[in-house]
Amino acid sequence: MGTIRLTTAQALIKFLNQQYIHVDGKEFPFVEGIFNVFGHGNVVGIGQALEQEPGHLKVIQGKNEQGMAHAAVAFSKQMLRQKIYAVTTSVGPGSANLVAAAGTALSNNIPVLLLPADTFATRQPDPVLQQVEQEYSNAVTTNDALKPVSRYWDRITRPEQLMSSLIRAFEVMTNPGKAGPATICISQDVEGEAFDFDEKFFDKRVHYLDRKLPTERELMGAADLIKASKKPLIIVGGGAKYSQARDSLITLSKKHNIPLVETQAGKSTVESTFKNNLGGMGITGTLAANKSARQADLIIGIGTRYTDFATASKTAFNFDTTKFLNINVSRLQAYKLDSYQVVADARTTLEQLFPLLEGYKSEFGDTITEMKEEWLAERDRLSKVTFSRENFNPEIKGQFSQEVLNEYAESLKTEFAQTTALTTINDTIAPDSIIICSAGSLPGDLQRLWHSTVPNTYHLEYGFSCMGYEVSGSLGLKLADPDKEVYSIVGDGSFLMLHSEFITAIQYNQKINILLFDNSGFGCINNLQMEHGSGSYFCEFRTHDNKIMNIDYAKVAEGYGAKSYRANTVEELKAALEDAKKQSVSTLIEMKVLPKTMTDGYDTWWHVGVAEVSEQESVQKAFEAKQQKLKTAKQY
């Protein structure tokens, strides 16, 4: 048996270059590259190995550990989990910064390889710079914080441990039922330590994403449930997108007249223009989708986690009369809501169901078309919402008085409504452009109003709804689809939270477009507190003397080297979008929009913790309303 003497870090990089994935007859490298912020824990280990021989890996210098990890997560999500970037950081705050991004990857079932450095295995210089100490154990390091947000976690304290650890990590990342972040922490002295590695460890290794087939029992049971139902409804989740089940979903829906509704992760699996696609489901969903859910006697959940937003905190369905059929590669997810479980690949299962459903038609009839037309009329109305200080629109969402809205209009020099701006963008950018969003009120507006006419162009991270993902993730999208325009749809709150990789995109000439909706505050949470009886408390961005802040984000972008625009009317926004298309550099369009001009809920409820005891009558009423709703909610 031949050996090759390498440092642990050199062996790591050599191994990453030899990992391939095989999907539907196609074979290609699984690891595209590696993001880095170098520090004393990894620069002379992994940094040295990359400098010496990176192989095919693209090496990208990040600006913030969380930001670059978000970019890696977005890349993998856009690539349908078939390619990844690795991420390396130093020990201490560098690795701690990965926690939010790891949680984002775990919540969304996205594979990413996290490679934080760790403290010394020998413990000779302990405590080293940036090392935390716990009295109960010397073995605890900052990296232990990554355990709850990793699908696989390991610490390397000997070079030979790397071999079994990497194989385990890649098994997890390439397993559709388990996919998530794999964290391998490598002690910084061990990164540079040499070992005689088995040469065969570095042979080309192919990971097969074979489509898991349903059993005959699963198929027959699923077919019987569908044929016995009168009004079945398909919920398209992220798993349906990763399975590339678009054509099968359209065939099933058309042939049997079954409406489709979408989760945030599932949106754009099937384009919005498909006649039976009723749009987003749940709290941020459309009236058409939520109406169909109330009528349904069978919910066919395809690749969905049934989050509280999709199920309206388990009040969206009539649980006394509705059955559930779940098709999911994850056994955990398939078991939810007391469903009949099909633990298998979505596309393959649908294809095998077709002959078993011959002759079946739902009883929805023309109501699918009627519900869709009703919603499209509402969307058209929302796209034309206007506000003026002379002609106050009482339909504008929220509890702000005209006086307060006038204050915002004066301070921000705008009368622009968020819904109008959003639909203008939808109508102006190229249909194959990719949009990304994650947090605030914008995901609700997007799930309801955004029309995706090209598959896989709607990229929402709503599993963790992590503020700061929007700008960082747009870099990952551009790396995944370099020939398409990428638009980050982001509120001012999320932009302020994290936009470090905007600079990285400019640095590497990866053009992204930031569409910044500035309402000077955390508008979504402000809505939440006021709708549940509280006042507007510490969610607006106000100065020490109670003036509304007006930040010049366009100037910030100019300072970074981007092309920037200011657009506070439909005409200005259209002109900015058209000019931005012509640019070769990254752009930022700043839109000052009025608060309370986003969409509201449509026949749904969200369970949040409301104070049971309060001196405010409005809070007392909110708590009573919550208790009434809970009487109709499923508890498990």
C-alpha positions as CSV (number, residue, x, y, z in Angstrom):
1,M,0.0,0.0,0.0
2,G,1.5,3.3,-1.1
3,T,1.5,6.4,1.1
4,I,2.0,10.1,0.5
5,R,3.3,12.5,3.2
6,L,1.2,15.6,3.6
7,T,0.1,17.9,6.3
8,T,-3.5,17.5,7.5
9,A,-4.5,20.7,5.6
10,Q,-2.8,19.6,2.4
11,A,-4.6,16.2,2.6
12,L,-7.9,18.1,3.1
13,I,-7.5,20.2,0.0
14,K,-6.3,17.2,-2.1
15,F,-9.4,15.2,-0.9
16,L,-11.8,18.0,-1.7
17,N,-10.5,18.1,-5.3
18,Q,-11.4,14.4,-5.8
19,Q,-15.0,14.5,-4.7
20,Y,-17.6,14.0,-7.5
21,I,-21.3,13.7,-7.6
22,H,-23.4,11.6,-10.0
23,V,-27.0,12.8,-10.7
24,D,-29.3,11.4,-13.4
25,G,-26.4,10.1,-15.5
26,K,-24.3,13.3,-15.2
27,E,-21.0,13.4,-13.2
28,F,-19.2,16.5,-12.0
29,P,-17.1,17.9,-9.2
30,F,-19.1,18.4,-6.0
31,V,-16.9,21.0,-4.4
32,E,-16.7,24.2,-6.5
33,G,-14.4,26.2,-4.3
34,I,-13.6,27.5,-0.8
35,F,-14.4,30.8,0.8
36,N,-11.9,32.1,3.4
37,V,-11.2,34.7,6.0
38,F,-7.7,33.8,7.2
39,G,-6.6,34.2,10.7
40,H,-3.9,32.8,13.0
41,G,-5.8,29.5,13.3
42,N,-6.0,28.6,9.6
43,V,-3.7,30.9,7.5
44,V,-0.5,28.8,8.0
45,G,-2.4,25.6,7.7
46,I,-5.3,25.5,5.2
47,G,-4.0,28.8,3.8
48,Q,-0.6,27.3,3.1
49,A,-2.2,24.2,1.5
50,L,-4.4,26.3,-0.8
51,E,-1.5,28.5,-1.8
52,Q,0.6,25.5,-2.6
53,E,-1.9,23.5,-4.6
54,P,-5.6,24.6,-4.8
55,G,-6.4,22.2,-7.7
56,H,-9.7,23.1,-9.4
57,L,-11.0,24.9,-6.3
58,K,-12.0,28.5,-6.7
59,V,-10.6,30.4,-3.7
60,I,-12.6,33.5,-2.7
61,Q,-11.7,36.0,0.0
62,G,-14.7,36.8,2.1
63,K,-15.2,39.9,4.3
64,N,-17.3,38.4,7.2
65,E,-17.5,34.8,8.2
66,Q,-21.3,34.7,8.4
67,G,-21.6,36.6,5.1
68,M,-19.3,34.3,3.1
69,A,-21.0,31.2,4.6
70,H,-24.4,32.6,3.5
71,A,-23.0,33.0,0.0
72,A,-21.9,29.4,0.1
73,V,-25.4,28.3,1.4
74,A,-27.2,30.3,-1.4
75,F,-24.8,28.8,-4.0
76,S,-25.7,25.2,-2.9
77,K,-29.4,26.0,-2.7
78,Q,-29.5,27.5,-6.2
79,M,-27.5,24.5,-7.5
80,L,-30.3,22.3,-6.1
81,R,-27.8,20.9,-3.5
82,Q,-25.7,19.3,-6.2
83,K,-22.6,21.5,-5.7
84,I,-21.1,23.2,-2.6
85,Y,-18.5,25.7,-1.5
86,A,-16.5,25.0,1.6
87,V,-15.8,27.8,4.1
88,T,-12.7,28.1,6.3
89,T,-12.3,30.4,9.3
90,S,-10.0,31.0,12.1
91,V,-10.7,29.9,15.7
92,G,-12.7,32.0,18.2
93,P,-14.9,34.9,16.8
94,G,-14.2,33.7,13.3
95,S,-15.8,30.3,13.9
96,A,-18.5,31.8,16.2
97,N,-19.6,34.0,13.3
98,L,-20.5,30.8,11.4
99,V,-23.3,29.9,13.8
100,A,-26.1,31.9,12.1
101,A,-25.1,30.7,8.7
102,A,-25.0,27.1,9.9
103,G,-28.4,27.5,11.4
104,T,-29.6,28.8,8.0
105,A,-28.2,25.8,6.2
106,L,-29.6,23.3,8.7
107,S,-33.1,24.9,8.7
108,N,-33.2,24.7,4.9
109,N,-31.5,21.3,4.5
110,I,-28.6,22.7,2.5
111,P,-25.2,21.0,2.3
112,V,-22.2,23.2,3.1
113,L,-18.8,22.2,4.5
114,L,-17.6,24.4,7.4
115,L,-13.9,24.2,8.3
116,P,-13.3,26.3,11.4
117,A,-9.9,26.1,13.0
118,D,-9.7,24.9,16.6
119,T,-7.4,25.3,19.6
120,F,-4.2,23.4,20.0
121,A,-4.5,19.6,20.3
122,T,-1.4,19.5,22.4
123,R,-2.7,22.3,24.6
124,Q,0.9,23.4,25.1
125,P,0.3,27.2,24.6
126,D,-3.2,27.2,26.2
127,P,-5.0,29.5,26.4
128,V,-4.1,30.8,22.9
129,L,-5.4,34.0,21.4
130,Q,-9.2,34.0,21.1
131,Q,-9.6,30.8,23.1
132,V,-12.5,30.6,25.5
133,E,-12.1,28.7,28.8
134,Q,-14.6,26.7,30.8
135,E,-13.9,25.5,34.3
136,Y,-15.8,22.3,33.8
137,S,-13.8,21.1,30.7
138,N,-10.6,22.0,28.8
139,A,-12.1,20.2,25.8
140,V,-14.8,22.9,25.2
141,T,-14.0,25.5,22.5
142,T,-16.0,28.1,20.6
143,N,-16.7,25.4,18.0
144,D,-18.9,23.5,20.3
145,A,-21.5,26.2,19.6
146,L,-21.8,24.8,16.1
147,K,-22.9,21.4,17.3
148,P,-26.7,22.1,17.5
149,V,-26.7,23.8,14.0
150,S,-24.6,21.1,12.2
151,R,-26.0,17.9,10.6
152,Y,-22.5,16.4,11.1
153,W,-19.9,17.7,13.5
154,D,-16.4,16.5,14.3
155,R,-13.1,17.8,15.9
156,I,-9.8,16.7,14.4
157,T,-7.0,16.3,17.0
158,R,-4.8,13.8,15.0
159,P,-4.1,13.9,11.2
160,E,-5.3,10.3,10.6
161,Q,-8.8,11.2,12.0
162,L,-9.3,13.4,9.0
163,M,-9.9,10.4,6.7
164,S,-12.9,8.9,8.4
165,S,-14.3,12.3,9.3
166,L,-14.3,13.5,5.7
167,I,-16.0,10.4,4.4
168,R,-18.7,10.8,7.0
169,A,-19.2,14.4,6.2
170,F,-19.6,13.8,2.5
171,E,-22.0,11.0,3.1
172,V,-24.2,13.4,5.0
173,M,-23.9,16.3,2.5
174,T,-24.7,14.1,-0.5
175,N,-27.7,12.3,1.2
176,P,-30.9,14.0,0.1
177,G,-32.7,12.8,3.3
178,K,-30.1,14.2,5.6
179,A,-28.5,17.1,3.7
180,G,-27.2,20.0,5.8
181,P,-24.1,21.6,7.1
182,A,-21.1,19.4,7.9
183,T,-18.6,21.0,10.4
184,I,-15.1,19.7,10.7
185,C,-13.1,21.6,13.3
186,I,-9.3,21.1,12.9
187,S,-6.9,21.9,15.7
188,Q,-4.6,24.6,14.4
189,D,-1.4,22.7,15.3
190,V,-2.8,19.6,13.6
191,E,-3.5,21.5,10.4
192,G,0.3,21.8,9.9
193,E,1.2,18.3,11.2
194,A,2.3,15.7,8.7
195,F,1.2,12.1,8.2
196,D,1.7,9.3,5.8
197,F,-1.7,9.1,4.2
198,D,-2.9,6.1,2.2
199,E,-2.7,7.1,-1.5
200,K,-6.0,5.4,-2.2
201,F,-7.7,7.9,0.1
202,F,-7.1,10.5,-2.7
203,D,-8.5,8.5,-5.5
204,K,-11.5,10.0,-7.3
205,R,-14.6,9.3,-5.2
206,V,-18.1,9.5,-6.7
207,H,-21.1,10.1,-4.6
208,Y,-24.3,8.8,-6.2
209,L,-27.6,10.8,-5.7
210,D,-29.8,7.8,-6.7
211,R,-33.5,8.6,-6.6
212,K,-35.1,6.7,-3.8
213,L,-37.9,4.6,-5.1
214,P,-41.3,4.3,-3.4
215,T,-42.3,0.8,-2.3
216,E,-45.4,-0.9,-3.8
217,R,-47.2,-0.5,-0.5
218,E,-46.4,3.3,-0.4
219,L,-47.6,3.7,-4.0
220,M,-50.8,1.8,-3.6
221,G,-51.7,3.6,-0.4
222,A,-51.0,7.0,-2.0
223,A,-53.1,6.2,-5.0
224,D,-56.0,4.9,-2.9
225,L,-56.0,8.2,-0.9
226,I,-56.0,10.4,-3.9
227,K,-58.7,8.4,-5.7
228,A,-60.9,8.5,-2.6
229,S,-60.6,12.3,-2.2
230,K,-62.9,14.8,-3.8
231,K,-60.8,17.9,-3.5
232,P,-57.1,17.1,-3.1
233,L,-54.5,19.9,-2.9
234,I,-50.8,19.7,-3.7
235,I,-48.4,21.7,-1.6
236,V,-45.1,22.2,-3.5
237,G,-42.2,22.4,-1.1
238,G,-38.4,22.8,-1.5
239,G,-37.9,19.1,-1.9
240,A,-40.0,19.2,-5.1
241,K,-37.6,21.8,-6.5
242,Y,-34.5,19.8,-5.5
243,S,-36.1,16.7,-7.1
244,Q,-36.7,18.7,-10.3
245,A,-40.3,17.6,-10.3
246,R,-41.7,20.5,-12.4
247,D,-42.9,18.4,-15.4
248,S,-44.4,15.7,-13.2
249,L,-46.3,18.2,-11.0
250,I,-47.8,19.9,-14.1
251,T,-48.8,16.6,-15.6
252,L,-50.5,15.4,-12.3
253,S,-52.2,18.7,-11.8
254,K,-53.5,19.1,-15.4
255,K,-54.6,15.5,-15.9
256,H,-56.5,15.3,-12.6
257,N,-57.5,18.9,-12.1
258,I,-55.6,19.2,-8.8
259,P,-54.6,22.8,-7.8
260,L,-51.0,23.5,-6.7
261,V,-50.0,25.9,-3.9
262,E,-46.4,26.7,-2.9
263,T,-44.2,27.2,0.1
264,Q,-41.5,29.8,0.0
265,A,-38.9,27.1,-0.8
266,G,-41.1,25.6,-3.4
267,K,-42.1,28.7,-5.3
268,S,-40.8,28.8,-8.9
269,T,-40.6,25.0,-9.1
270,V,-43.7,25.4,-11.3
271,E,-44.0,28.9,-12.9
272,S,-46.7,31.2,-11.7
273,T,-48.3,31.3,-15.2
274,F,-49.4,27.6,-14.9
275,K,-53.2,27.7,-14.8
276,N,-53.6,25.6,-11.7
277,N,-50.9,27.3,-9.7
278,L,-52.7,29.3,-7.0
279,G,-49.5,30.8,-5.5
280,G,-48.1,30.9,-2.0
281,M,-49.7,29.0,0.9
282,G,-50.3,30.1,4.5
283,I,-49.5,33.3,6.4
284,T,-47.7,34.9,3.5
285,G,-49.9,33.2,0.9
286,T,-52.5,34.3,-1.5
287,L,-56.3,34.3,-0.9
288,A,-56.7,31.7,-3.6
289,A,-54.2,29.3,-2.1
290,N,-55.7,29.6,1.4
291,K,-59.3,29.2,0.1
292,S,-58.3,26.0,-1.6
293,A,-56.7,24.7,1.6
294,R,-60.0,25.3,3.5
295,Q,-61.9,23.2,0.9
296,A,-59.4,20.4,0.5
297,D,-60.1,17.0,1.9
298,L,-56.6,15.7,1.1
299,I,-53.3,17.6,1.4
300,I,-50.5,16.1,-0.8
301,G,-47.3,17.6,0.7
302,I,-44.4,17.2,-1.6
303,G,-41.0,17.9,-0.1
304,T,-42.3,20.3,2.5
305,R,-41.5,20.7,6.2
306,Y,-44.9,22.2,7.1
307,T,-43.5,25.2,8.9
308,D,-45.9,27.5,10.9
309,F,-46.0,30.0,8.0
310,A,-47.1,27.3,5.5
311,T,-49.7,25.9,7.8
312,A,-50.8,29.2,9.5
313,S,-49.7,27.7,12.8
314,K,-51.7,24.6,12.0
315,T,-55.0,26.4,11.4
316,A,-55.0,26.5,7.6
317,F,-56.8,23.1,7.2
318,N,-59.9,21.5,8.6
319,F,-58.2,18.7,10.5
320,D,-61.6,17.0,11.2
321,T,-62.2,16.3,7.5
322,T,-58.7,16.5,5.9
323,K,-56.2,13.7,5.4
324,F,-52.5,14.1,4.6
325,L,-50.3,12.4,2.2
326,N,-46.6,13.3,2.5
327,I,-44.0,12.5,-0.2
328,N,-40.5,13.3,1.2
329,V,-37.0,11.8,1.1
330,S,-36.8,12.6,4.8
331,R,-38.6,10.2,7.1
332,L,-38.8,12.9,9.8
333,Q,-40.7,15.3,7.5
334,A,-42.9,12.5,6.0
335,Y,-44.3,11.7,9.4
336,K,-45.7,15.2,10.1
337,L,-49.4,16.0,10.6
338,D,-50.3,12.3,11.1
339,S,-49.8,11.8,7.4
340,Y,-49.6,8.7,5.2
341,Q,-45.9,8.5,4.5
342,V,-44.1,7.9,1.2
343,V,-40.4,8.1,2.0
344,A,-39.1,8.5,-1.6
345,D,-38.0,10.9,-4.3
346,A,-40.7,13.3,-5.3
347,R,-40.3,13.1,-9.1
348,T,-39.9,9.4,-9.2
349,T,-43.0,8.9,-7.0
350,L,-45.2,11.1,-9.1
351,E,-44.1,9.3,-12.3
352,Q,-45.0,6.0,-10.8
353,L,-48.3,7.2,-9.5
354,F,-49.5,8.3,-13.0
355,P,-50.8,4.9,-14.2
356,L,-52.4,4.2,-10.8
357,L,-54.6,7.3,-11.1
358,E,-56.0,6.8,-14.6
359,G,-59.5,8.1,-14.9
360,Y,-59.5,10.2,-11.7
361,K,-60.6,13.8,-11.6
362,S,-61.0,16.1,-8.6
363,E,-64.3,17.9,-8.0
364,F,-62.7,21.3,-8.0
365,G,-64.1,21.9,-11.5
366,D,-63.8,25.6,-12.6
367,T,-63.3,26.9,-9.1
368,I,-59.5,26.7,-9.5
369,T,-59.7,29.2,-12.4
370,E,-62.2,31.3,-10.5
371,M,-60.0,31.5,-7.4
372,K,-57.0,32.4,-9.5
373,E,-58.8,35.1,-11.4
374,E,-60.1,36.6,-8.1
375,W,-56.5,36.7,-6.7
376,L,-55.1,38.2,-9.9
377,A,-57.6,41.1,-9.6
378,E,-56.5,41.6,-6.0
379,R,-52.8,41.6,-7.1
380,D,-53.6,44.2,-9.7
381,R,-55.2,46.4,-7.1
382,L,-52.2,46.0,-4.8
383,S,-49.8,47.0,-7.6
384,K,-51.5,50.4,-7.8
385,V,-51.7,51.4,-4.1
386,T,-50.9,55.1,-3.7
387,F,-50.5,57.5,-0.9
388,S,-50.6,61.2,-0.7
389,R,-50.7,63.6,2.2
390,E,-53.7,65.3,0.6
391,N,-55.6,62.0,-0.1
392,F,-54.9,59.6,2.7
393,N,-55.5,55.9,1.7
394,P,-57.2,54.2,4.6
395,E,-56.4,50.8,3.2
396,I,-52.8,51.2,3.9
397,K,-51.8,48.5,6.3
398,G,-51.2,49.1,10.0
399,Q,-52.2,51.4,12.8
400,F,-50.1,54.5,12.0
401,S,-52.2,57.6,11.8
402,Q,-52.1,59.9,8.8
403,E,-50.0,62.3,10.9
404,V,-47.3,59.7,11.4
405,L,-47.4,58.6,7.8
406,N,-47.1,62.3,6.8
407,E,-44.0,62.5,9.1
408,Y,-42.4,59.6,7.2
409,A,-43.4,61.0,3.8
410,E,-41.7,64.3,4.8
411,S,-38.6,62.8,6.4
412,L,-37.9,60.3,3.6
413,K,-39.1,62.6,0.8
414,T,-41.4,59.9,-0.6
415,E,-45.0,58.7,-1.2
416,F,-43.9,55.4,-2.7
417,A,-45.9,52.2,-1.6
418,Q,-43.9,49.0,-1.2
419,T,-46.3,46.8,-3.1
420,T,-46.3,49.2,-6.1
421,A,-42.5,49.2,-6.1
422,L,-42.3,45.4,-6.0
423,T,-44.7,44.8,-8.8
424,T,-42.9,47.4,-10.9
425,I,-39.7,45.5,-10.4
426,N,-41.4,42.2,-11.3
427,D,-42.8,43.8,-14.6
428,T,-39.5,45.4,-15.5
429,I,-36.6,43.0,-15.0
430,A,-35.9,40.1,-17.4
431,P,-38.0,37.0,-16.8
432,D,-35.0,34.8,-16.3
433,S,-33.5,37.0,-13.6
434,I,-33.1,35.5,-10.2
435,I,-34.3,37.2,-7.1
436,I,-33.3,36.5,-3.5
437,C,-34.8,37.6,-0.2
438,S,-35.0,36.3,3.4
439,A,-36.5,38.5,6.1
440,G,-38.9,41.3,7.0
441,S,-42.1,42.1,5.3
442,L,-40.7,41.6,1.8
443,P,-41.0,37.7,1.8
444,G,-44.7,38.0,2.4
445,D,-45.1,40.5,-0.5
446,L,-43.0,38.4,-2.7
447,Q,-44.8,35.1,-2.0
448,R,-48.1,36.8,-2.8
449,L,-47.3,39.2,-5.6
450,W,-44.2,37.9,-7.4
451,H,-44.8,36.1,-10.7
452,S,-42.0,33.7,-11.5
453,T,-42.4,32.9,-15.2
454,V,-39.1,30.9,-15.4
455,P,-38.5,27.9,-13.1
456,N,-35.9,28.2,-10.3
457,T,-35.7,32.0,-10.4
458,Y,-37.3,32.7,-7.0
459,H,-34.8,32.1,-4.1
460,L,-36.2,32.7,-0.6
461,E,-34.5,31.6,2.5
462,Y,-37.4,31.3,4.9
463,G,-36.4,28.3,7.0
464,F,-34.3,30.5,9.2
465,S,-35.4,33.9,7.8
466,C,-31.9,35.1,8.5
467,M,-31.4,38.9,8.2
468,G,-28.3,39.5,6.2
469,Y,-28.7,36.5,3.9
470,E,-30.1,38.6,1.1
471,V,-27.0,40.5,0.0
472,S,-24.5,37.8,0.9
473,G,-26.6,35.1,-0.8
474,S,-26.8,37.1,-4.0
475,L,-23.1,36.6,-4.5
476,G,-23.7,32.8,-4.2
477,L,-26.5,33.0,-6.8
478,K,-24.2,34.9,-9.2
479,L,-21.5,32.2,-8.8
480,A,-24.2,29.6,-9.5
481,D,-25.7,31.4,-12.5
482,P,-23.1,33.8,-13.8
483,D,-25.0,34.6,-17.0
484,K,-28.2,35.8,-15.3
485,E,-29.0,39.0,-13.6
486,V,-29.3,38.6,-9.8
487,Y,-31.4,40.9,-7.7
488,S,-31.2,41.1,-3.9
489,I,-34.5,42.3,-2.6
490,V,-33.7,43.6,0.9
491,G,-35.0,46.0,3.6
492,D,-32.9,48.6,5.3
493,G,-32.9,46.6,8.5
494,S,-31.4,43.5,6.8
495,F,-29.0,45.6,4.8
496,L,-27.7,47.2,8.0
497,M,-27.5,43.8,9.7
498,L,-25.0,42.4,7.1
499,H,-23.9,43.3,3.6
500,S,-20.2,42.6,3.7
501,E,-20.2,40.3,0.6
502,F,-21.5,43.2,-1.5
503,I,-17.9,44.3,-1.4
504,T,-16.7,40.8,-2.2
505,A,-19.0,40.8,-5.3
506,I,-17.5,44.1,-6.4
507,Q,-14.0,42.8,-5.7
508,Y,-14.4,39.7,-7.9
509,N,-16.5,41.4,-10.6
510,Q,-19.5,39.3,-9.9
511,K,-22.3,41.7,-10.8
512,I,-25.2,41.7,-8.4
513,N,-28.1,44.2,-8.0
514,I,-29.3,45.4,-4.6
515,L,-32.9,46.6,-4.5
516,L,-33.0,48.3,-1.1
517,F,-36.5,49.1,0.4
518,D,-35.9,51.8,3.0
519,N,-38.7,52.5,5.4
520,S,-36.4,53.5,8.2
521,G,-37.0,50.7,10.6
522,F,-37.8,47.1,11.3
523,G,-41.2,47.5,9.6
524,C,-42.3,43.8,9.8
525,I,-41.8,43.5,13.5
526,N,-43.3,47.0,14.0
527,N,-46.5,45.6,12.4
528,L,-46.4,42.6,14.6
529,Q,-46.2,44.5,17.9
530,M,-48.9,47.0,16.9
531,E,-51.2,44.3,15.6
532,H,-51.0,42.6,19.0
533,G,-51.9,45.6,21.1
534,S,-48.5,47.2,21.8
535,G,-47.4,50.6,20.7
536,S,-44.7,51.4,18.1
537,Y,-41.8,50.6,20.4
538,F,-38.1,50.6,19.3
539,C,-38.7,49.3,15.8
540,E,-38.5,52.6,14.0
541,F,-35.1,54.2,13.3
542,R,-35.2,57.5,15.1
543,T,-32.5,59.8,16.3
544,H,-31.9,60.8,19.9
545,D,-34.3,63.8,19.4
546,N,-37.0,61.5,17.9
547,K,-36.5,62.4,14.2
548,I,-36.9,59.7,11.6
549,M,-33.5,58.7,10.2
550,N,-32.8,59.2,6.5
551,I,-29.7,57.3,5.5
552,D,-28.2,57.8,2.1
553,Y,-27.6,54.2,1.1
554,A,-26.9,55.2,-2.5
555,K,-23.9,57.1,-1.3
556,V,-22.7,54.1,0.7
557,A,-22.8,52.0,-2.4
558,E,-21.0,54.6,-4.4
559,G,-18.2,54.5,-1.8
560,Y,-17.8,50.8,-2.3
561,G,-17.5,51.2,-6.1
562,A,-21.0,50.3,-7.2
563,K,-23.3,52.1,-9.5
564,S,-26.1,53.6,-7.4
565,Y,-29.6,55.1,-8.1
566,R,-32.3,56.8,-6.1
567,A,-35.9,55.9,-7.1
568,N,-39.0,57.1,-5.2
569,T,-41.6,56.9,-8.0
570,V,-42.6,54.2,-10.6
571,E,-41.0,56.2,-13.4
572,E,-37.7,56.6,-11.5
573,L,-37.6,53.0,-10.6
574,K,-38.2,51.8,-14.2
575,A,-35.5,54.1,-15.5
576,A,-33.1,52.9,-12.8
577,L,-33.8,49.2,-13.5
578,E,-33.3,49.6,-17.2
579,D,-30.0,51.5,-16.8
580,A,-28.8,48.9,-14.2
581,K,-29.2,46.2,-16.8
582,K,-26.6,47.9,-19.0
583,Q,-24.0,48.1,-16.2
584,S,-21.1,45.7,-15.9
585,V,-20.5,46.6,-12.2
586,S,-22.8,45.8,-9.2
587,T,-25.6,48.2,-8.6
588,L,-27.8,49.5,-5.8
589,I,-31.2,51.1,-6.2
590,E,-32.3,52.9,-3.1
591,M,-36.1,53.2,-2.8
592,K,-37.6,55.2,0.1
593,V,-41.0,53.5,0.8
594,L,-43.6,54.3,3.3
595,P,-44.1,52.0,6.2
596,K,-47.4,50.1,6.4
597,T,-47.6,49.8,2.6
598,M,-46.9,46.1,2.4
599,T,-49.6,43.4,2.0
600,D,-51.6,42.0,4.8
601,G,-52.6,38.4,5.6
602,Y,-55.4,36.6,3.7
603,D,-57.6,34.4,5.9
604,T,-54.7,33.2,8.1
605,W,-53.3,33.4,11.6
606,W,-49.8,33.3,13.1
607,H,-49.3,32.0,16.6
608,V,-46.9,34.3,18.5
609,G,-46.4,34.8,22.3
610,V,-48.8,37.5,23.5
611,A,-48.6,38.8,27.1
612,E,-51.2,37.0,29.2
613,V,-51.1,39.8,31.8
614,S,-51.1,43.5,30.8
615,E,-52.5,46.8,31.8
616,Q,-53.3,47.7,28.2
617,E,-56.7,46.7,27.1
618,S,-55.5,46.3,23.5
619,V,-53.0,43.6,24.6
620,Q,-55.7,41.9,26.7
621,K,-57.9,41.7,23.6
622,A,-55.0,40.3,21.5
623,F,-54.4,37.6,24.1
624,E,-58.1,36.7,24.2
625,A,-58.1,36.5,20.4
626,K,-55.1,34.2,20.4
627,Q,-56.8,31.8,22.9
628,Q,-59.8,31.6,20.7
629,K,-57.7,30.7,17.7
630,L,-55.8,28.0,19.6
631,K,-59.1,26.2,20.0
632,T,-59.1,25.4,16.3
633,A,-55.4,24.7,16.0
634,K,-53.9,21.2,15.8
635,Q,-51.4,20.7,18.6
636,Y,-49.1,18.2,17.0
